[in-house]
Amino acid sequence: MSKTINILITIDTDAVQTNYPNPSKDQNNPTGIGHNMGYMVATGTKINSGQGTGDLSITALVGDTVRAFATSGSDNFEDAVLLYGMPMYSGTQVMSTFNYQNFTKSAVIPNSTTSVLPAKIVDEVFWFYQASVITKGTENYKVQFALYTRDPGTGQPVLKGYYAWDPQITVAG
C-alpha cells in the first residue's frame, strides 16, 4: 500500500550565518553546509538512521510519495528559509523530480492574542516539495534552500544566500 512520507526540515539559521557568512548568491551553486545545521524528521516511513539530524536516512517503497518542507528555528518569523530544490547527486535515481505544490486547506490557529482555546479554524496555504518514489535503490540528494534575513532598517526579508547539504533515501522495492 502506497503512503505519503513527510519530511520536516528545520534549519539552524544562526549557526549557518555564523559559519558561512559569505554564501553563494547563485542558486545553481549553493554553499555546502555542515550536517549539524539542518535537522530532519520523517513520518510515515521506516527510519534507517538519523531521525532529528542532518543525516536522515529513510526507507520507502515504489509508489510512495515524499513531501518535504522547511522552516527556520524561529518558524520563519525572524530568519526564513525557502526550500527550492532536492536534486539527486549520486546513486540510483529512486525519486522523480521534486515539484513545488501548494494547497489551501483548513487549519487550526489560536483563538485570539489572549486565549489559545477554543481553537479557530481558518484557511491556510500549505506548500512543500513533492516527488514520487519510482524505483528501488539508494539515492543521495541535495537539500537546497534560500536563507532570508530581515533588513535592520526596513524589517523586510532580504536574500542572504543559497545553501545545501546531502542526505539519502533507500527504496526497498
N, C-alpha and C positions, 0 to 999 in steps of 0.2 A: 504494500500500500504506500503510495507516494505521500510525502509530507512536506511541510514548509519548515525550513530551518532559519531561525532568526539569529543574526549576529549583531550584538550591540558593541560598538567601538567607542571607547572613551579615551580622549587624548589629554595628557598632562601638558597643557599649553605653557604653563610656567617653565617646566623643565625643557620643553622644546625650544622656547625662546632663549633660555639661559645657555643651553648647549649648542644651539645653532642660530646665532644672532644675525647671520647674513645669508638667508636661504635663497634658493633659486627663485627667480621670477618667471621661469619658463615651465609651464605646466607639463610639457613633454619631457622635462629633465628635472624631476623633483629632487630635493635634497634628501638623502637617506638618513633616517634617524635610528637611534638605538631601540631595541625591542622592549626596553624598560620604560618607554614613554607613551606607549599605547596599550590599552587593556581591552581584551575581547572576551565577551561572554556569549555563549551559544545556547539556544534552547531548541528542543525538538529533534535532537540527534544524539549519537554516541560521541562522547568526548574522548579522544585518544590521549591528549595531554594538553596542559597549558591553559585550562579554564581560568579566566581572570588575569591572563598575562598577554604579552605581545607575541607569544609563540603558540597560539591556539592551533591545535591540530584536531580536526573533526572527521568523522566517517559519515558518508552519505550514500544513498543508493540511486541508481539511474532512475530518472523520473522525478526526483525530489526538486524542490525549488529552494534556492538560497536567497535570502533577503539580508542586506547589510545596511546599517545606518549608523551615523556617527554624531558625537557631541563632544564638547569640551568638558573639562571638570566643573565648570561653572554653568553647565547646561546651556551653553551658547549665550549666556547673559552678558559676560564681560568679553572674553575672547571667544571666537566662534570658529568651528571647523565645518567644512563642507566637503563631504566625500565626493570625488569626481571620477574615480577610476579604480578598477580592480583587475588589471590585465594579467594574463599568465606570463611568467618569465622563464620557467623551466619545468621539465617533467612532461607528463601527458596532459593534454588539454581535456579536462574532465567536465568543465563548465562551459556553457555557451557564453557569448559576450554579455557582460553585465549591462543592463539598460536602466536608466532612471525611470522610476514610477512614482506617481503621487495619487493619493486617494483622499477624498473628503469623506470623513466618517464622524459619527457622534463620538464625543469624548467626555471624560469626567474632569471637572476643574473644581477648585474650592468655591464655596457658595458666595463668599464676599471677602473683603480685606480683613474682616474681624472674626469670621466664622468659617471653618472648613466644611462642616457638615450642617445640613444635608448637602450633598454634592449637587453641583449644577451641571446639566447636560448641554453641551454646545457642539457646533460643527467645527472640526479642526482638519487642517491639511496635514497628512502624514506622507513623508517621502522616504524613499530608500532606493538602493541599487538592487536589482533582481536578476538572477540567472537560473537556467535550468541545468541540472546535472545530466550530462549526455552520454558518458561512457565511464568505464572503470579505470582506475589507475591513481596516481598521485600527482597533483598539480601544486607547484609553488606559484603564488601570485603576489602581486603588489597591492597594498592598500595605499591609495594616493588621496591626499586631502589638501585643500587650501586652508590656510590659517588667516583669520581676520582679527585684527586688534582694534580697539577704539582709539580714534584720534583724540588726543587730550584737549584740543581746542574746540572741536565740534561734537564729540561724543559719538560720531558716526563710525561704523566699521570700515576699515581700510585693509587692503590686502597686505599681509606681512610676507607671505611666500608660499611655496608649494613643497610638500614633504611626502615621504613614502617609507614603508618597510614591508617585510615579506613573510607572511605566514603560509600555511599549506592546508590542502584538503585531500583526503583519501576516499576514493569511491570503491566500495566493496563489490558492487555488481548490479 
